[in-house]
Amino acid sequence: MSKLCRALEVTRAGYYAWRNRWPSQHRLMDAALLERMREHFHDSRGTYGSPRLHYLLRRDGMRVSCKRVTRLMQGDDMKARAARIYRRMPGTTAFFAKIPNRLPDSVTGPNQVWVGDITFLRLPGRWRYLATVMDKYSRRIVGWELGLHRKAELTVTAFNKALTVRRPPRGLVYHSDRGTEYGGYVFTDRLKKLGVVQSMNRPKSMNDNAHMESFFHSLKSEEITGRRFDSEQALLDALHGYMRRYNRSRPHSALGYLSPIDYERQAA
């Protein structure tokens, strides 16, 4: 003990006083914060970073700064995981030139602009295709469908499911990329019959549909990456759970850390 005290340049009495001292109020608060942070981090499957954890702690009534949350995460080796998303770059032809980008500069309410896209999800030895429809105003997922093939029937089914949740007025803008699933007559005719204005990405401008790209990144980071789905039903169950959580309770940074449904309620 004497050697340790000499190395630390402290007295034996000072060392024993420190060892027997009660934890400070600051350390006790750190422990309480860390325990609650671990619960939220676990609920997010290890995907929430310091901004979302900070928001959730404040929502729980805890007074804490974002810097303190970051420090506690670093000390506990709590790192949010993320997935790398490989963007596809579909070719464009004159066939799509008749459908320009008609996205308005701003969206002031629900059912003004819907956006859609398709992504790939892996099952053992095969792929599945997820078509999704989002209300751009609140980032709420209003329709989706998982299918064996990437065809117009898949995007039409996802759109029809959105119609069972919403009753958009004529003049709704539907924006997507320039894939054949959205440019084919099966899909375009369906939109025309309902008075929906179709809009598509400009050539080589994938960021035109950035909201859907961001959603797919969140979906794969928070629900898909690191998990193995041995059956299509297991994948469907995971998607159903994530869509409910995303719409109802997941804090969205672009919405002031409200969930899409809470954002719509607050606006209403």
Secondary structure, 3 states (H helix, E strand, C coil): CHHHHHHHCCCHHHHHHHHHCCCCHHHHHHHHHHHHHHHHHHHCCCCCCHHHHHHHHHHCCCCCCHHHHHHHHHHCCCCCCCCCCCCCCCCCCHHHCCCCCCCCCCCCCCCCEEEEEEEEEEECCEEEEEEEEEECCCCEEEEEEEECCCCHHHHHHHHHHHHHHCCCCCCCEEEECCCHHHHCHHHHHHHHHCCCEEEECCCCCHHHHHHHHHHHHHHHHHHHCCCCCCCHHHHHHHHHHHHHHHHHCCCEHHHCCECHHHHHHHHC
